[in-house]
Amino acid sequence: MQPENTAIHEYSELPDGFLDATPETLCEVVPEPALIHLRGRREPAVAVVLLLHGNEPVGLHAIQQLLRHYTHRELPRSLTLVIGNPQAAAVKQRHLDQQPDFNRIWPGTEQPGSTEAARFERLVERLRQRGLFAAIDLHNNTGRNPHYACINRLDPSFMQLAALFGRTVVYFTRPRGVASMALAELAPSVTLECGHPEDHAGVQHAFEMVDAVLHLSAFPDHPPAPNAIDIYHTVARVRLRPGMRASTGTDADVRLEPDLDRLNFQMLPAGSCLVRRRPEVEDPLVVHAEDGGEVTGTYLETRGEEIRLRRDAMPSMLTLDTRVITQDCLCYLMEPMDTASLVRGAG
């Protein structure tokens, strides 16, 4: 028998105060990770994951807008809200210092063994028992990025789900233990990156996406048209080596240009400078490929103080938020996929 503190709280109706809660006060309404099941005309439900990272409020705001839109009206399809980390949201942090990253500990994680991981394993099992139509995990990011969708399977239904959000799609298989990858075992699943937390257009975009999926009766059994989406493959993750520090200051081990995040979703040629290093720090960054192997020398080279790309690549999620860089990564590196041949192969 699992410890009581791994139990998942479930609600069969919206808790009092949910619609008026802010990210900072949601923990007073829903104190821990939870499932909120709301009945609609069709079954099974669409699952929407929100606030897995406490500093990314788009999910809460979009769902509040959606539920106000359906006040006194039946939802087109049942909706299950997956509440992530309201404790971290209360202090606007990605996660609390004593917590793991809540979007790295879902089934399939490389960080097993924690109480939180056991809790999300039970959560997925409950969703499996109830059945899902689709899963949508809503996120913000801290740097300048376009709105884009992420999938981890190149199946027609996954591509169709992503295309509902827009033409920019990222295909990834790492990091493991993320919500959309675990929920992909149950239904077509997508992670939506909805811009900066202050981007009100991101809230509107997320609301429209969830509403559109609630109205679907089925997913087309063919991929989107080749000119409908651009798919980029995440091939590597760039992180600080342990003990290294990044900032825009001249005394940092890794020095960031103040407009570094302008490089997101720009195809950079080999030789482009990504960041600079303190001269006495020899090798402050480490790059890992999809299979987890270190590939630093494949993607990066050092010339003087400059750390440059060794090959053409497109960065995403570059940020100046040093806490996010330390907790997660400096950026991901992507390569464009041949969408036309991919679509032909899937069809």
N, C-alpha and C positions, 0 to 999 in steps of 0.2 A: 504494500500500500504506500502510495507516494505521500510525502509530507503535505500538510494542509496548506502551507504557503505556496504550493505549486498549483493550487486550484484556480480555475478560471471563473470569474464572476460573469454570469449571464443575465441579461435583462430581456424580457419579452415585450417591453414597451419603452419609450424614451424616458429616461430618468428626469424627474422634476429639476428644472434649472438648466438643462442641457442647452437649450436654444439661446439662453442669455449668457452662458459661460464664456469667458475669455480663455485663451490658452493658459493664462496664469491662475485662473480660478477653477478650471475644469476638474482639478484633483479634489475639490470640495464636493463635486457631483459624482464623479467616477474616480475613485482614489487610486485604482490599480488597473493593469491591463484587463480588458473586459470585452465581451461580445454583447452587442445590442441588436436584437432581431426585430425587424419591423416588417409586418406583413403587407404584401402587395397583391396585384391581380394574378401575376404569374409566379410560378416556382420553376426551378430553384432560385435562390437569391443571388444577387450580385454582392460580393464582399468588397467593402472599401476600407482600406487600412489608413489610419490617420495618426499623426503625432508619434510615429515610431522614434523620431528625433524631436526632442522637445523644443528646439529652436526653429522648427519648420511648421508654421501654423496653417498652411494653405488647406490642409485636409479638413480641419475643424471649421474654418470659415466657409469653405465650399459646401460642406454637408449642412451647415446651419442655413445657408442660402437655399439649398435644395429643399430642405424640410419646410422652410417657410413658404416656398413656392407651392408645396403640396398641402398646405394647411386646409383642413376640411375636404381634402380630395384623396382618393386612393392612389397609392404609389403604383406605377405601371407594372412593377415587378418587385418581389420581396427584396429587402435590403438588409444586409448584416454589416454593422459598423464594428470594426476591429480597433479598439482604443489601445494605443501603444504605450507611451510613457508620460502620463500626466504629471508625475512627480518632477521629471526633468523640465516639462513645459512650464511648471510653476516658477522656475528660475531661469527660463529661456536658455537652457543648455541642451546640447545634443544628447548627452546623458550625464548623470551624476558621476562624480569621481569614483565612487565605490561600485558603480554599475558597469556591466559590459555594454557595448553598443547593441541596442535592441534590434538593429537591422543586420546583425551578423550572427545571431544565435538561433535562428529558425532551423527546423530539421534539415540535415545536410551540412550543418555548421562544422567548421574546423575548430570551434571553441566550445566543445561539449562539457557537460559536468556541472554547470551552474544551475542554481534554482530557477533563474530566468529562462534558461534554455529548456528545462523540464516543463516550465509553464507554457512556453510557446509550442512545445511538442503536443501537449494536451489540447491546446487551442486548435491546432491543425486537425487533430483527430476529431474534435467536435464538429468542425466544418466539413470534414469528410463524411461524418455520419449524417449530416443534414443535406449535403449535396450543394454544389455551386454551379452557377451559370458562367460567371467570370469573376476575376479578382483585379482590383485596381489599388495600387499603393501610391499615395499622394505625398510628394516631397517638394521642398524648396531647396535651392542651393545658394551659397554665400557669394559666389563670384558671378560675373556677367556671363550668362549662357542663354541661348534661345530656349523656348519651351520645347521639350522633346520627350519621346516615349522610349522606354527600354524593355526589351524582351530577351528571354534566354532560350527560346526555341524558335526555329524558322519554319514553323507549321503555318498553313494558311490562316487558321483562326487567330493565331497570335499576331500575325502581320496585319490582319484585318482590324483587330482590336486596336493595335498601335496606330494604324492609319486614321482611325476616327479622331485621334488627338492632333495629328498633323503629319507633314511629310518627313520630318526628321526623326529617324529611328536608330537607336543604338542596340546592337546585339552583343550580349556579354554572357560569359559563363563563370566569371570570377568578379567580385568576391563571392564565396559560398555563404550559406546561412542567411541569405536575404529573403524577405517575405515573398516577393514575386516568384522566386525560384521554388520555394517550398509549396506555394499555392498552385504553381504550374502543374503539379502532380494531380490536382483536382479539377482544373478548368483553365481555359485561356486566361493568361495573367500578364499584367503589365505594370511597370513602375513609371509614373509620370513625374517629370521634373518641371516644375511650374514657375521657374524664375526665382527672383529674390523674395524674401519674406514680406517685403513692403510692396511687392508688385501686385496691385489690385487686379490687373488683367489676368494674372495667373489664377486668382480665385474664380473669376468668371469663366476662364477656360476650363478649369477643373469641374466646375458646376455643370457646364454644358456637356462635357465628356461623360460624366456619370449619368446625367439625364438621358443622353443618347443611348447609352448601353442599357439602361432600364427599359427603354422602348423596344429593344431588339427582341425578336422572337427566336432567332437563330443566327449563327455566323455563316457567311458564305463559305462554300466548300472549295473555293479557289482563292489564290493570292490576289492582292491588289494589283492594278495595272502597273507595269514597270515604271511609268512616269509619275505615279502617284506618291511614291515614297523614295527617300534616300536612306540607305542603311549603312551604318558605320559599325565596324567590328572593334570592340575594345580588346586590344592585344597585350597591354601592359599597364602596370600600376606603379607610379613613382612615389616613393615614401622617403621620409627622413630616416637616416640611420639612428639607432637608439642614442640618446644623449645630445643629438644635434638640435639646433634652434634656428628657426626661420623668421625673418621679419624684414621690414623695409629699412631698418637701421644698419649703419655701417659696421656695427660690432657683431652682427649675427653670423652664425656659421654659414647660413644660406641667405643671401641678400635678394630680396624681391623688388622688382621695379614697381612703382606705385600704380602703374596701369597694366600689370601683368595679366589680369583676367581678360584683357582685350584679345588675347591670343586664343581663347576658347573657340572651338569649332572653326579654326582657321588652319588650312593645310600648310604646314611649315616645311620648307625644304631642309635637307641635311645641311648642317652647319649653322642653323639658327640658334641663337643664344636663348636658353630657357631661363636660367637664373645665374647669379654669380656666387662665388664662395669666398670665404675668408682665406687669405693666402696660406696660412699655416694648417688649414683643414684640407686634408688630401682628398677624401672621398665621402662627402656628406650625404649623398643620395643613393638609394638602392632601388632597382627596378625588378619587378617580378612579372613573369609571363602568366598566361592563363593556367598553365599546368602547375604553377607555384614555383617553378625554377627561377633562379636569379639570372637575369639577362641584362645587367647594368651596362656591360661593355658593348652589347648589341645596339643599345638605343642612345647611350650618352657617352660623351668624351669631354675631357677638360683641356682647355687652351688658356693658359694663364689663369685669370680669375673667373673666366667664363665657363659655364657648364652648357655644352651645346648638344643638339641632337645629332646623332651619327647617321640617322636615316630619316627620310620623309615621314612625318607623322602629324596627326591632328590631336591637340590636347583638348580635354574637357575637364570641367570642375576645377580649373585653376582658381585659387582664391587667395585673398590677403588675410583671411581670418586665421591667425596663427594657432588658435586652439583647435580648429577643425583640421588644420594641416598636421598638428601633432597627434590628434586622436584618430585621424583617418588617413589622409594622404595629401601630397602636393597636387597631384592630378592623375588622370588616366590618359593613355595614349591610344589613338584609334587609327584605323585604316579604312578607307571606303571599300564597300563590297560592290561587286558587279550585280546590281539589282535586277537587270534584265535577265541574265542567266540564272540568277537565284529564283526569280519568279517562274521562269520556264521549268526549272528543276522541280519546284514545289508543285507546279501544275501537272 
